[in-house]
Amino acid sequence: MAINNKEVTTTEEQAKVRQKTRQILKRFGRKQGNLVPILQKVQGKLGYLPREAMLEIAKFLSIPGIDVYSVITFYNQFRLNPPGKHSIRVCLGTACHMKGGYITLDAWKRRLGIDRGETTPDREFDLDSVACVGCCVMAPVTVVDAKPQGKVEPTKVDGLLLAFEIEREKKS
C-alpha cells in the first residue's frame, strides 16, 4: 500500500502512531464490520489516519491494506492529512456555487498553496469544501474555525488571512 503521507516521518513518530492505534484496537473485536468504527476512533485520537495506523488496522482485521484505504477514501469524514490549527471549509452548495463558491475555493487554494483535503506545511490551515452550510443568503460562504463568513470573494480571503496574521503578531 503506497500512501504518500509526509507528516509521519521519524521512526519514533511512527512507533507512537502504531502504539496509539493498538490501544484503540484492544476495544474492538476482529470482525471486518468494525472497520468504520475503528477508523472513527483512531481518527478521533490522532486527528487523521496516517499510513502506520492503516497498516495496523489492516493487520488487526486480517484484511488487505488497500481495503482500509478504499474505505477511508470513500467516506469524506476521514482525513489522510493532519488537521491544521485553523479549519477552512468552502461551501459549494447550489447558492454558493451560483454566487462564485468555486472562485472562492480557488482563491483559498492559491493563497494557502494547498488543494482541497490538504494542510499547509506549517499545519496552520487545512482546506476542504462542504456541500451546504445552510447560510445561503450569505453566499458564497466560507466556514472559518466553525464560524460562517458570508460574501467571501477573493479579496475577502485576503482580509481573513490578514486577520490571522495580525492575531499571530499580537501573540508574539
N, CA, C and O of each residue as an XYZ file, in Angstrom:
688
protein
N       0.857     -1.174      0.000
C       0.000      0.000      0.000
C       0.894      1.224      0.000
O       1.557      1.507      0.998
N       0.921      1.940     -1.083
C       1.757      3.127     -1.201
C       0.929      4.371     -0.946
O       0.100      4.759     -1.768
N       1.158      4.981      0.182
C       0.452      6.201      0.547
C       1.493      7.278      0.776
O       2.407      7.113      1.584
N       1.349      8.364      0.070
C       2.297      9.459      0.208
C       1.879     10.340      1.370
O       1.227     11.366      1.178
N       2.251      9.941      2.565
C       1.895     10.703      3.757
C       3.192     11.231      4.349
O       3.932     10.490      4.997
N       3.466     12.512      4.126
C       4.738     13.109      4.525
C       4.783     13.505      5.992
O       5.851     13.833      6.509
N       3.649     13.481      6.667
C       3.586     14.030      8.011
C       4.273     13.163      9.069
O       4.962     13.690      9.943
N       4.097     11.862      9.000
C       4.730     10.990      9.981
C       6.013     10.486      9.352
O       5.978      9.632      8.467
N       7.148     11.006      9.799
C       8.396     10.704      9.126
C       9.386      9.919      9.977
O      10.023      8.993      9.474
N       9.528     10.258     11.227
C      10.547      9.598     12.028
C      10.049      8.252     12.542
O       8.849      8.024     12.695
N      10.984      7.396     12.796
C      10.657      6.080     13.338
C       9.965      6.209     14.682
O       9.057      5.440     14.995
N      10.388      7.171     15.469
C       9.770      7.392     16.789
C       8.302      7.801     16.639
O       7.441      7.295     17.360
N       8.012      8.716     15.705
C       6.623      9.139     15.464
C       5.791      7.974     14.953
O       4.641      7.804     15.357
N       6.366      7.173     14.068
C       5.655      6.010     13.531
C       5.322      5.021     14.646
O       4.226      4.460     14.680
N       6.256      4.813     15.543
C       6.034      3.896     16.664
C       4.910      4.404     17.566
O       4.087      3.620     18.038
N       4.875      5.711     17.804
C       3.814      6.291     18.634
C       2.447      6.093     17.983
O       1.476      5.760     18.662
N       2.373      6.296     16.680
C       1.111      6.107     15.956
C       0.668      4.653     16.065
O      -0.503      4.380     16.329
N       1.595      3.720     15.864
C       1.247      2.294     15.959
C       0.775      1.947     17.366
O      -0.199      1.211     17.526
N       1.453      2.470     18.385
C       1.089      2.185     19.774
C      -0.307      2.721     20.096
O      -1.119      2.008     20.685
N      -0.590      3.954     19.719
C      -1.911      4.538     19.976
C      -2.998      3.769     19.231
O      -4.093      3.567     19.756
N      -2.694      3.347     18.019
C      -3.663      2.572     17.235
C      -3.938      1.235     17.901
O      -5.093      0.819     17.998
N      -2.898      0.559     18.359
C      -3.080     -0.745     19.030
C      -3.922     -0.605     20.299
O      -4.738     -1.476     20.599
N      -3.729      0.484     21.042
C      -4.535      0.715     22.245
C      -6.015      0.804     21.893
O      -6.858      0.261     22.608
N      -6.328      1.473     20.818
C      -7.718      1.601     20.382
C      -8.249      0.256     19.907
O      -9.393     -0.097     20.195
N      -7.436     -0.490     19.191
C      -7.868     -1.775     18.640
C      -8.242     -2.780     19.728
O      -9.056     -3.672     19.491
N      -7.657     -2.644     20.912
C      -7.958     -3.558     22.018
C      -9.436     -3.529     22.397
O      -9.958     -4.497     22.951
N     -10.100     -2.427     22.100
C     -11.517     -2.264     22.459
C     -12.469     -2.913     21.452
O     -13.682     -2.937     21.662
N     -11.919     -3.431     20.374
C     -12.755     -3.961     19.294
C     -12.492     -5.437     19.049
O     -11.412     -5.955     19.335
N     -13.510     -6.096     18.511
C     -13.343     -7.462     18.034
C     -12.716     -7.426     16.649
O     -12.645     -6.371     16.018
N     -12.270     -8.564     16.186
C     -11.569     -8.631     14.904
C     -12.503     -8.810     13.705
O     -12.083     -9.305     12.659
N     -13.766     -8.409     13.853
C     -14.721     -8.518     12.754
C     -14.498     -7.375     11.764
O     -14.266     -6.233     12.160
N     -14.571     -7.701     10.466
C     -14.392     -6.687      9.438
C     -15.451     -5.590      9.526
O     -15.213     -4.461      9.098
N     -16.609     -5.916     10.074
C     -17.675     -4.944     10.248
C     -17.319     -3.828     11.216
O     -18.016     -2.816     11.286
N     -16.244     -4.008     11.957
C     -15.784     -2.978     12.899
C     -14.884     -1.934     12.237
O     -14.433     -0.997     12.896
N     -14.624     -2.090     10.948
C     -13.658     -1.207     10.287
C     -14.017      0.274     10.431
O     -13.175      1.061     10.863
N     -15.221      0.668     10.086
C     -15.581      2.095     10.146
C     -15.527      2.622     11.579
O     -14.949      3.686     11.799
N     -16.105      1.926     12.566
C     -15.972      2.437     13.942
C     -14.509      2.528     14.405
O     -14.146      3.449     15.137
N     -13.686      1.588     13.985
C     -12.259      1.647     14.335
C     -11.629      2.883     13.709
O     -10.912      3.624     14.382
N     -11.890      3.107     12.438
C     -11.335      4.276     11.751
C     -11.782      5.572     12.433
O     -10.993      6.504     12.587
N     -13.041      5.621     12.834
C     -13.549      6.815     13.522
C     -12.816      7.049     14.837
O     -12.447      8.182     15.149
N     -12.605      5.992     15.606
C     -11.914      6.131     16.900
C     -10.451      6.540     16.710
O      -9.941      7.410     17.416
N      -9.786      5.897     15.746
C      -8.374      6.206     15.515
C      -8.230      7.654     15.046
O      -7.350      8.377     15.514
N      -9.092      8.072     14.127
C      -9.026      9.457     13.668
C      -9.365     10.420     14.803
O      -8.775     11.495     14.902
N     -10.301     10.044     15.650
C     -10.629     10.876     16.802
C      -9.435     11.087     17.710
O      -9.257     12.166     18.275
N      -8.618     10.056     17.849
C      -7.435     10.131     18.719
C      -6.266     10.856     18.038
O      -5.589     11.671     18.665
N      -6.033     10.555     16.754
C      -4.862     11.086     16.054
C      -5.158     12.360     15.253
O      -4.242     13.106     14.907
N      -6.426     12.600     14.964
C      -6.789     13.759     14.154
C      -6.863     13.458     12.671
O      -7.441     14.229     11.904
N      -6.284     12.348     12.268
C      -6.296     11.895     10.879
C      -5.877     10.432     10.864
O      -5.647      9.840     11.919
N      -5.775      9.844      9.668
C      -5.433      8.422      9.570
C      -4.122      8.233      8.805
O      -4.125      8.093      7.582
N      -3.015      8.231      9.526
C      -1.723      8.045      8.865
C      -1.527      6.602      8.387
O      -2.217      5.682      8.826
N      -0.588      6.440      7.497
C      -0.279      5.143      6.886
C      -0.052      4.058      7.939
O      -0.559      2.944      7.804
N       0.702      4.380      8.978
C       1.025      3.394     10.006
C      -0.233      2.880     10.705
O      -0.336      1.693     11.016
N      -1.180      3.772     10.949
C      -2.440      3.367     11.581
C      -3.226      2.452     10.646
O      -3.794      1.451     11.083
N      -3.257      2.799      9.358
C      -3.971      1.968      8.386
C      -3.404      0.555      8.342
O      -4.149     -0.423      8.288
N      -2.097      0.463      8.365
C      -1.456     -0.848      8.309
C      -1.740     -1.670      9.561
O      -1.956     -2.879      9.478
N      -1.740     -1.011     10.725
C      -2.072     -1.709     11.984
C      -3.510     -2.217     11.955
O      -3.785     -3.338     12.383
N      -4.413     -1.400     11.457
C      -5.826     -1.778     11.378
C      -6.009     -2.950     10.424
O      -6.736     -3.896     10.729
N      -5.353     -2.888      9.273
C      -5.453     -3.976      8.291
C      -4.940     -5.291      8.886
O      -5.558     -6.342      8.720
N      -3.823     -5.215      9.566
C      -3.254     -6.412     10.208
C      -4.208     -6.964     11.261
O      -4.432     -8.173     11.326
N      -4.766     -6.090     12.079
C      -5.679     -6.481     13.151
C      -6.913     -7.187     12.599
O      -7.359     -8.189     13.158
N      -7.466     -6.667     11.500
C      -8.687     -7.237     10.927
C      -8.415     -8.325      9.883
O      -9.346     -8.909      9.329
N      -7.136     -8.590      9.623
C      -6.718     -9.587      8.621
C      -7.325     -9.289      7.248
O      -7.880    -10.164      6.585
N      -7.198     -8.032      6.852
C      -7.659     -7.626      5.530
C      -6.524     -6.891      4.821
O      -5.611     -6.391      5.478
N      -6.566     -6.818      3.492
C      -5.513     -6.085      2.772
C      -5.549     -4.590      3.109
O      -6.617     -4.024      3.341
N      -4.399     -3.977      3.132
C      -4.303     -2.547      3.415
C      -5.107     -1.705      2.435
O      -5.643     -0.658      2.796
N      -5.186     -2.168      1.200
C      -5.938     -1.416      0.194
C      -7.422     -1.343      0.548
O      -8.097     -0.377      0.192
N      -7.928     -2.346      1.238
C      -9.335     -2.309      1.655
C      -9.564     -1.214      2.696
O     -10.588     -0.532      2.670
N      -8.620     -1.051      3.599
C      -8.716      0.014      4.601
C      -8.646      1.366      3.895
O      -9.456      2.255      4.158
N      -7.689      1.510      3.014
C      -7.510      2.757      2.266
C      -8.753      3.084      1.430
O      -9.155      4.244      1.347
N      -9.352      2.081      0.822
C     -10.548      2.286     -0.006
C     -11.704      2.830      0.807
O     -12.426      3.713      0.344
N     -11.889      2.319      2.008
C     -12.966      2.810      2.866
C     -12.680      4.252      3.292
O     -13.579      5.092      3.298
N     -11.441      4.529      3.644
C     -11.063      5.882      4.067
C     -11.315      6.896      2.954
O     -11.833      7.984      3.207
N     -10.952      6.542      1.734
C     -11.119      7.490      0.634
C     -12.546      7.539      0.113
O     -12.907      8.489     -0.582
N     -13.367      6.545      0.427
C     -14.767      6.556      0.012
C     -15.580      7.537      0.847
O     -16.388      8.293      0.307
N     -15.371      7.528      2.160
C     -16.136      8.390      3.064
C     -15.411      9.708      3.294
O     -14.230      9.727      3.639
N     -16.135     10.819      3.097
C     -15.471     12.114      3.247
C     -15.255     12.527      4.702
O     -14.687     13.589      4.958
N     -15.694     11.714      5.653
C     -15.454     12.036      7.065
C     -14.015     11.746      7.485
O     -13.560     12.218      8.527
N     -13.301     10.967      6.670
C     -11.948     10.573      7.049
C     -10.903     11.463      6.391
O     -11.067     11.927      5.263
N      -9.827     11.685      7.132
C      -8.727     12.538      6.679
C      -7.446     11.733      6.522
O      -7.122     10.895      7.364
N      -6.723     11.991      5.442
C      -5.410     11.380      5.237
C      -4.287     12.324      5.665
O      -3.130     11.916      5.766
N      -4.631     13.565      5.912
C      -3.645     14.557      6.324
C      -4.014     15.086      7.712
O      -5.192     15.152      8.062
N      -3.017     15.457      8.489
C      -3.321     16.004      9.822
C      -4.081     17.312      9.693
O      -3.855     18.069      8.749
N      -4.975     17.584     10.625
C      -5.724     18.839     10.552
C      -4.825     20.028     10.847
O      -3.826     19.912     11.557
N      -5.195     21.164     10.293
C      -4.479     22.395     10.587
C      -4.996     23.007     11.875
O      -6.022     22.587     12.412
N      -4.288     23.986     12.355
C      -4.719     24.713     13.549
C      -6.039     25.435     13.252
O      -6.897     25.567     14.125
N      -6.183     25.894     12.017
C      -7.399     26.584     11.586
C      -8.034     25.829     10.429
O      -7.361     25.454      9.469
N      -9.332     25.615     10.533
C     -10.096     24.871      9.546
C     -10.815     25.836      8.594
O     -11.543     26.726      9.032
N     -10.601     25.646      7.301
C     -11.257     26.462      6.278
C     -12.144     25.529      5.455
O     -11.652     24.583      4.839
N     -13.467     25.800      5.445
C     -14.423     24.993      4.683
C     -15.188     25.919      3.744
O     -15.878     26.836      4.189
N     -15.060     25.673      2.452
C     -15.736     26.488      1.451
C     -17.011     25.778      1.017
O     -16.975     24.621      0.598
N     -18.135     26.476      1.122
C     -19.420     25.900      0.733
C     -19.531     25.890     -0.787
O     -19.270     26.892     -1.453
N     -19.923     24.738     -1.316
C     -20.148     24.609     -2.752
C     -21.574     24.157     -3.049
O     -21.848     23.579     -4.101
N     -22.487     24.428     -2.098
C     -23.898     24.136     -2.323
C     -24.432     24.986     -3.473
O     -23.706     25.812     -4.025
N     -25.677     24.787     -3.828
C     -26.249     25.441     -5.007
C     -26.110     26.960     -4.974
O     -25.611     27.551     -5.932
N     -26.539     27.597     -3.895
C     -26.468     29.061     -3.825
C     -25.027     29.550     -3.884
O     -24.721     30.504     -4.599
N     -24.147     28.905     -3.141
C     -22.741     29.320     -3.132
C     -22.091     29.064     -4.498
O     -21.282     29.862     -4.973
N     -22.452     27.960     -5.104
C     -21.937     27.651     -6.448
C     -22.345     28.762     -7.421
O     -21.523     29.248     -8.198
N     -23.605     29.154     -7.370
C     -24.118     30.180     -8.292
C     -23.498     31.555     -8.019
O     -23.380     32.378     -8.926
N     -23.107     31.793     -6.780
C     -22.533     33.097     -6.406
C     -21.003     33.103     -6.422
O     -20.386     34.077     -5.989
N     -20.389     32.032     -6.914
C     -18.933     32.036     -7.068
C     -18.161     31.221     -6.052
O     -17.000     31.527     -5.782
N     -18.768     30.194     -5.480
C     -18.088     29.358     -4.497
C     -16.785     28.749     -5.010
O     -15.807     28.660     -4.268
N     -16.770     28.328     -6.285
C     -15.548     27.733     -6.832
C     -14.456     28.781     -7.002
O     -13.272     28.469     -6.875
N     -14.843     30.017     -7.289
C     -13.855     31.103     -7.378
C     -13.256     31.352     -5.991
O     -12.052     31.563     -5.848
N     -14.118     31.322     -4.978
C     -13.650     31.476     -3.595
C     -12.699     30.346     -3.226
O     -11.639     30.580     -2.644
N     -13.085     29.113     -3.569
C     -12.222     27.964     -3.286
C     -10.869     28.127     -3.973
O      -9.828     27.873     -3.366
N     -10.881     28.546     -5.226
C      -9.618     28.758     -5.943
C      -8.762     29.827     -5.268
O      -7.538     29.709     -5.217
N      -9.411     30.872     -4.750
C      -8.657     31.923     -4.048
C      -7.979     31.357     -2.807
O      -6.807     31.639     -2.558
N      -8.710     30.555     -2.021
C      -8.115     29.928     -0.830
C      -6.960     29.013     -1.246
O      -5.904     29.022     -0.613
N      -7.153     28.236     -2.291
C      -6.103     27.318     -2.742
C      -4.840     28.082     -3.127
O      -3.734     27.694     -2.750
N      -5.009     29.164     -3.874
C      -3.845     29.969     -4.285
C      -3.162     30.610     -3.084
O      -1.938     30.556     -2.966
N      -3.946     31.219     -2.190
C      -3.367     31.946     -1.053
C      -2.662     31.013     -0.080
O      -1.619     31.356      0.476
N      -3.242     29.826      0.123
C      -2.655     28.876      1.080
C      -1.624     27.956      0.435
O      -0.811     27.350      1.133
N      -1.652     27.850     -0.869
C      -0.711     26.975     -1.575
C      -1.015     25.494     -1.401
O      -0.120     24.653     -1.494
N      -2.285     25.178     -1.148
C      -2.696     23.782     -0.974
C      -3.982     23.534     -1.757
O      -4.630     24.469     -2.227
N      -4.334     22.277     -1.885
C      -5.567     21.889     -2.560
C      -6.577     21.413     -1.529
O      -6.269     21.301     -0.342
N      -7.776     21.137     -1.995
C      -8.812     20.578     -1.118
C      -8.310     19.321     -0.442
O      -7.653     18.492     -1.072
N      -8.617     19.174      0.844
C      -8.216     17.988      1.584
C      -6.783     18.015      2.074
O      -6.295     17.022      2.613
N      -6.099     19.139      1.896
C      -4.700     19.241      2.307
C      -4.535     20.214      3.474
O      -5.436     20.981      3.815
N      -3.356     20.146      4.065
C      -2.983     21.004      5.183
C      -1.706     21.741      4.805
O      -0.825     21.166      4.166
N      -1.597     23.003      5.193
C      -0.374     23.745      4.890
C       0.809     23.086      5.596
O       0.636     22.491      6.660
N       2.006     23.183      5.020
C       3.174     22.534      5.628
C       3.422     22.929      7.080
O       3.937     22.122      7.854
N       3.066     24.156      7.462
C       3.257     24.590      8.847
C       2.098     24.168      9.750
O       2.071     24.501     10.935
N       1.145     23.434      9.181
C      -0.053     22.944      9.880
C      -0.904     24.068     10.461
O      -1.633     23.871     11.434
N      -0.804     25.233      9.862
C      -1.606     26.370     10.317
C      -3.045     26.260      9.798
O      -3.986     26.544     10.539
N      -3.229     25.851      8.532
C      -4.547     25.786      7.915
C      -4.767     24.460      7.209
O      -3.841     23.879      6.645
N      -6.024     23.985      7.250
C      -6.421     22.899      6.358
C      -7.610     23.413      5.556
O      -8.368     24.260      6.029
N      -7.766     22.898      4.351
C      -8.769     23.400      3.422
C      -9.615     22.267      2.890
O      -9.093     21.217      2.514
N     -10.925     22.475      2.855
C     -11.822     21.497      2.260
C     -13.087     22.205      1.806
O     -13.281     23.392      2.067
N     -13.935     21.464      1.130
C     -15.218     22.011      0.697
C     -16.328     21.232      1.377
O     -16.130     20.104      1.829
N     -17.496     21.849      1.442
C     -18.679     21.207      2.011
C     -19.839     21.422      1.049
O     -19.818     22.341      0.231
N     -20.855     20.562      1.156
C     -21.982     20.626      0.233
C     -22.899     21.812      0.529
O     -23.360     22.472     -0.402
N     -23.169     22.093      1.781
C     -24.043     23.215      2.137
C     -23.910     23.470      3.642
O     -23.847     22.538      4.443
N     -23.870     24.747      4.002
C     -23.809     25.076      5.430
C     -25.084     25.745      5.913
O     -25.187     26.110      7.084
N     -26.066     25.910      5.015
C     -27.355     26.450      5.408
C     -27.376     27.955      5.600
O     -28.265     28.478      6.273
N     -26.426     28.650      5.029
C     -26.372     30.115      5.112
C     -26.482     30.709      3.711
O     -25.740     31.623      3.352
N     -27.407     30.183      2.933
C     -27.495     30.503      1.514
C     -27.628     31.993      1.221
O     -27.127     32.470      0.203
N     -28.289     32.721      2.091
C     -28.473     34.150      1.878
C     -27.135     34.902      1.929
O     -27.037     36.020      1.423
N     -26.113     34.299      2.532
C     -24.792     34.932      2.669
C     -23.807     34.461      1.599
O     -22.619     34.769      1.688
N     -24.269     33.727      0.598
C     -23.402     33.115     -0.407
C     -22.531     34.147     -1.118
O     -22.947     35.282     -1.352
N     -21.297     33.720     -1.461
C     -20.624     32.463     -1.142
C     -20.075     32.468      0.289
O     -19.552     33.473      0.770
N     -20.211     31.330      0.942
C     -19.874     31.205      2.352
C     -18.600     30.376      2.529
O     -18.394     29.372      1.848
N     -17.761     30.817      3.452
C     -16.611     30.035      3.911
C     -16.751     29.910      5.420
O     -16.996     30.900      6.110
N     -16.599     28.708      5.927
C     -16.648     28.480      7.368
C     -15.206     28.441      7.864
O     -14.432     27.560      7.489
N     -14.859     29.400      8.705
C     -13.506     29.520      9.244
C     -13.570     29.189     10.726
O     -14.187     29.915     11.506
N     -12.933     28.097     11.108
C     -12.955     27.650     12.506
C     -14.381     27.597     13.051
O     -14.663     28.109     14.134
N     -15.268     26.973     12.290
C     -16.675     26.746     12.652
C     -17.528     28.013     12.658
O     -18.679     27.967     13.093
N     -16.994     29.144     12.187
C     -17.763     30.390     12.112
C     -18.011     30.737     10.648
O     -17.063     30.973      9.900
N     -19.285     30.771     10.231
C     -19.585     31.118      8.837
C     -19.218     32.573      8.523
O     -19.529     33.494      9.278
N     -18.557     32.737      7.402
C     -18.206     34.063      6.895
C     -18.952     34.226      5.568
O     -18.803     33.396      4.671
N     -19.743     35.274      5.438
C     -20.548     35.474      4.251
C     -19.904     36.359      3.215
O     -19.004     37.148      3.504
N     -20.396     36.205      1.984
C     -19.951     37.015      0.844
C     -18.427     36.975      0.693
O     -17.787     38.004      0.478
N     -17.863     35.777      0.808
C     -16.408     35.617      0.746
C     -15.968     35.506     -0.714
O     -16.082     34.460     -1.353
N     -15.468     36.617     -1.199
C     -14.892     36.675     -2.536
C     -13.380     36.747     -2.358
O     -12.908     36.886     -1.230
N     -12.602     36.656     -3.447
C     -11.141     36.610     -3.299
C     -10.536     37.716     -2.431
O      -9.600     37.447     -1.677
N     -11.031     38.929     -2.510
C     -10.451     39.997     -1.674
C     -10.739     39.769     -0.197
O      -9.935     40.134      0.660
N     -11.893     39.162      0.103
C     -12.204     38.867      1.500
C     -11.327     37.727      2.022
O     -11.009     37.682      3.210
N     -10.936     36.804      1.134
C      -9.992     35.744      1.526
C      -8.707     36.395      2.028
O      -8.166     36.007      3.063
N      -8.226     37.389      1.281
C      -7.016     38.106      1.699
C      -7.218     38.771      3.052
O      -6.319     38.752      3.893
N      -8.385     39.357      3.269
C      -8.671     40.017      4.541
C      -8.718     39.042      5.703
O      -8.209     39.334      6.785
N      -9.328     37.882      5.482
C      -9.386     36.869      6.545
C      -7.987     36.370      6.895
O      -7.675     36.175      8.070
N      -7.151     36.164      5.895
C      -5.781     35.719      6.162
C      -4.972     36.807      6.857
O      -4.139     36.516      7.716
N      -5.215     38.048      6.487
C      -4.537     39.165      7.148
C      -4.926     39.221      8.626
O      -4.084     39.501      9.478
N      -6.195     38.956      8.931
C      -6.650     38.943     10.329
C      -5.905     37.871     11.128
O      -5.543     38.098     12.283
N      -5.677     36.712     10.522
C      -4.903     35.660     11.201
C      -3.472     36.121     11.443
O      -2.906     35.880     12.509
N      -2.895     36.783     10.452
C      -1.519     37.278     10.573
C      -1.402     38.316     11.686
O      -0.452     38.294     12.468
N      -2.359     39.209     11.750
C      -2.351     40.262     12.785
C      -2.480     39.613     14.169
O      -1.780     39.989     15.109
N      -3.373     38.649     14.276
C      -3.583     37.946     15.553
C      -2.293     37.227     15.983
O      -1.924     37.249     17.157
N      -1.626     36.600     15.030
C      -0.378     35.893     15.320
C       0.700     36.865     15.803
O       1.464     36.549     16.715
N       0.757     38.047     15.185
C       1.740     39.056     15.598
C       1.474     39.585     16.997
O       2.410     39.886     17.738
N       0.185     39.703     17.368
C      -0.175     40.158     18.714
C       0.336     39.195     19.765
O       0.755     39.606     20.848
N       0.299     37.907     19.441
C       0.719     36.873     20.399
C       2.234     36.793     20.523
O       2.750     36.259     21.505
N       2.951     37.320     19.530
C       4.414     37.230     19.552
C       5.035     38.247     20.473
O       6.258     38.299     20.600
